[in-house]
Every structure is written in C-alpha cells, then in structure tokens.
Amino acid sequence: MPSITDNDADWATLAVDDALSVVKLAPDGSEVVRYPGTVIRRHEPGSWVVVQAVWTYRELDVAGLTFAPGDVLAEWFSPRHDFNAFAVHTATGAFRGWYANVTHPARLDIGSVPPTLAWHDLYIDVIALPDGAMTVCDEDELAASGLMHSDPCLYARIQRARAEILGRVERQEAPFVGGPYPAS
C-alpha cells in the first residue's frame, strides 16, 4: 500500500457516510484482516475519525468483553495518536465495553476505492468494561518480541500509549467519553 499517508489534507476529505476498507496489520506489518466500515463521526477535527463496522467473525471473549456476530463497533482511528479504540455494542445497542489497541497512528489511502484506512497493531490491548474494570492484555507478547532491546524507542512509545489509554479511560476523555461510554 505505497500510497497510504498520514497527510492531514487526505484525512480532511473523509465525511460522514463515506465507505472505507479498514485493514488491520500485525506487528510485523502483514495484513491480518480487511473489513468494510462507514464513517459515522468526526471528533476533534484532524484528530479522530469514527467508523462503524459490524462484527462478522465467531463469538470471542477477551477479558470479559464479548464480541458476537452482528455486534456493532464504533471504531475510533487517528493519524496522530498511538492507539485506537472500539466501542462494542450488541446488535440491539447495548454497550458491551471498549477494546483499545496500541498502534502506530492510522494511515489512509484515498486513492483506493473505497479509501483504505490501515492500522498497525503493536501488541498491547486494553479492555474497559462498563463496570469500570480494566485489563491490559498481551504484555507477554510484547516481552517476547524483544523490542525492549532491539527497538527501545518503539518499546517506550508502546508503554506511553498504554499509559495514555489507561489514563483516558479513567478520566473519560476522547475517545472514552461520557458514561458509561457511549459509541459517539
């Protein structure tokens, strides 16, 4: 995807109801999954785009947060922040919780049809449930990656993003705004 960019002008072209192809990349940069999404909101112009996607995979439980086929996700992506966050709702609208990923900032290819929004996962995930419980996942994977020694700057960035997610959840700051944590 050579034309993917973090150019603010490209991000500014996204509007509510625009269709996107969302691509998750593994820590090594390989494509993990590609799925359709629709822009449903712009928040803090230039900072966050909220994309709606429907969970179409098998039922999955991660630290008490269930993803079931038909669940609706409001996925917050940013070209400036080292994380994204997914508000998970049942098909009937009941809030299940937040799933946040430490990532490289999201990137956008407006030359593809539909535009492609790519996010590059960086091991650590944070689960935040409506009852206030929070769980940090995959610290073992980060340790096993060897980044602490092979790329200490990236390792430190991952740790800062982890701390930022936890702090934003506690303070209910974007994207984790309102109570108990609405989709938008």
CORZITA-V386581 format. One record per residue. RES is the residue in one small letter. PHI is phi in whole degrees, -180 to 180 (999 if undefined). BURIAL is + if it has 16 or more other ideal C-beta (glycine too) atoms within 10 Angstrom, else -. Layout:
BEGIN
res=RES phi=PHI burial=BURIAL
res=RES phi=PHI burial=BURIAL
END
This chain:
BEGIN
res=m phi=999 burial=-
res=p phi=-67 burial=-
res=s phi=-92 burial=-
res=i phi=-68 burial=+
res=t phi=-142 burial=+
res=d phi=-113 burial=-
res=n phi=-62 burial=-
res=d phi=-57 burial=-
res=a phi=-64 burial=-
res=d phi=-65 burial=+
res=w phi=-62 burial=+
res=a phi=-67 burial=-
res=t phi=-76 burial=-
res=l phi=-71 burial=+
res=a phi=-131 burial=-
res=v phi=-55 burial=-
res=d phi=82 burial=-
res=d phi=-68 burial=+
res=a phi=-82 burial=-
res=l phi=-135 burial=+
res=s phi=-106 burial=+
res=v phi=-100 burial=+
res=v phi=-124 burial=+
res=k phi=-97 burial=+
res=l phi=-107 burial=+
res=a phi=-73 burial=-
res=p phi=-54 burial=+
res=d phi=-83 burial=-
res=g phi=93 burial=-
res=s phi=-76 burial=-
res=e phi=-74 burial=-
res=v phi=-98 burial=-
res=v phi=-156 burial=-
res=r phi=-134 burial=-
res=y phi=-150 burial=+
res=p phi=-81 burial=-
res=g phi=-148 burial=+
res=t phi=-132 burial=+
res=v phi=-65 burial=+
res=i phi=-116 burial=+
res=r phi=-168 burial=-
res=r phi=-112 burial=+
res=h phi=-132 burial=-
res=e phi=46 burial=-
res=p phi=-41 burial=-
res=g phi=83 burial=-
res=s phi=-112 burial=+
res=w phi=-137 burial=+
res=v phi=-123 burial=+
res=v phi=-106 burial=+
res=v phi=-117 burial=+
res=q phi=-94 burial=+
res=a phi=-139 burial=+
res=v phi=-111 burial=-
res=w phi=-72 burial=+
res=t phi=-116 burial=-
res=y phi=-93 burial=-
res=r phi=-64 burial=-
res=e phi=-65 burial=-
res=l phi=-143 burial=-
res=d phi=-120 burial=-
res=v phi=-125 burial=-
res=a phi=52 burial=+
res=g phi=92 burial=-
res=l phi=-99 burial=+
res=t phi=-95 burial=-
res=f phi=-113 burial=+
res=a phi=-125 burial=-
res=p phi=-52 burial=-
res=g phi=95 burial=-
res=d phi=-60 burial=+
res=v phi=-108 burial=+
res=l phi=-111 burial=+
res=a phi=-102 burial=+
res=e phi=-102 burial=+
res=w phi=-96 burial=+
res=f phi=-122 burial=+
res=s phi=-142 burial=+
res=p phi=-83 burial=+
res=r phi=-117 burial=-
res=h phi=-103 burial=+
res=d phi=-90 burial=+
res=f phi=-163 burial=+
res=n phi=-131 burial=+
res=a phi=-149 burial=+
res=f phi=-116 burial=+
res=a phi=-85 burial=+
res=v phi=-102 burial=+
res=h phi=-126 burial=+
res=t phi=-66 burial=-
res=a phi=-61 burial=-
res=t phi=-94 burial=-
res=g phi=102 burial=-
res=a phi=-70 burial=-
res=f phi=-76 burial=+
res=r phi=-98 burial=+
res=g phi=151 burial=+
res=w phi=-109 burial=+
res=y phi=-124 burial=+
res=a phi=-112 burial=+
res=n phi=-117 burial=+
res=v phi=-75 burial=+
res=t phi=-145 burial=+
res=h phi=-73 burial=+
res=p phi=-54 burial=-
res=a phi=-64 burial=+
res=r phi=-128 burial=+
res=l phi=-133 burial=+
res=d phi=-117 burial=+
res=i phi=-84 burial=+
res=g phi=-83 burial=-
res=s phi=-89 burial=-
res=v phi=-123 burial=-
res=p phi=-72 burial=-
res=p phi=-54 burial=+
res=t phi=-108 burial=+
res=l phi=-107 burial=+
res=a phi=-111 burial=+
res=w phi=-129 burial=+
res=h phi=-111 burial=+
res=d phi=-64 burial=+
res=l phi=-130 burial=+
res=y phi=74 burial=+
res=i phi=-76 burial=+
res=d phi=-127 burial=+
res=v phi=-127 burial=+
res=i phi=-105 burial=+
res=a phi=-127 burial=+
res=l phi=-98 burial=+
res=p phi=-59 burial=-
res=d phi=-81 burial=-
res=g phi=97 burial=-
res=a phi=-67 burial=-
res=m phi=-129 burial=+
res=t phi=-134 burial=-
res=v phi=-97 burial=-
res=c phi=-113 burial=+
res=d phi=72 burial=+
res=e phi=-64 burial=-
res=d phi=-65 burial=-
res=e phi=-66 burial=-
res=l phi=-64 burial=+
res=a phi=-61 burial=-
res=a phi=-67 burial=-
res=s phi=-67 burial=+
res=g phi=79 burial=-
res=l phi=-60 burial=+
res=m phi=-55 burial=-
res=h phi=-102 burial=-
res=s phi=-80 burial=-
res=d phi=-149 burial=-
res=p phi=-60 burial=-
res=c phi=-69 burial=-
res=l phi=-65 burial=+
res=y phi=-58 burial=+
res=a phi=-65 burial=-
res=r phi=-62 burial=+
res=i phi=-62 burial=+
res=q phi=-66 burial=-
res=r phi=-65 burial=-
res=a phi=-64 burial=+
res=r phi=-57 burial=+
res=a phi=-64 burial=-
res=e phi=-64 burial=+
res=i phi=-59 burial=+
res=l phi=-59 burial=-
res=g phi=-66 burial=-
res=r phi=-65 burial=+
res=v phi=-62 burial=+
res=e phi=-60 burial=-
res=r phi=-89 burial=-
res=q phi=54 burial=-
res=e phi=-97 burial=-
res=a phi=-50 burial=+
res=p phi=-84 burial=+
res=f phi=-89 burial=+
res=v phi=-95 burial=-
res=g phi=75 burial=-
res=g phi=-137 burial=-
res=p phi=-77 burial=-
res=y phi=152 burial=+
res=p phi=-69 burial=-
res=a phi=-66 burial=+
res=s phi=-151 burial=-
END
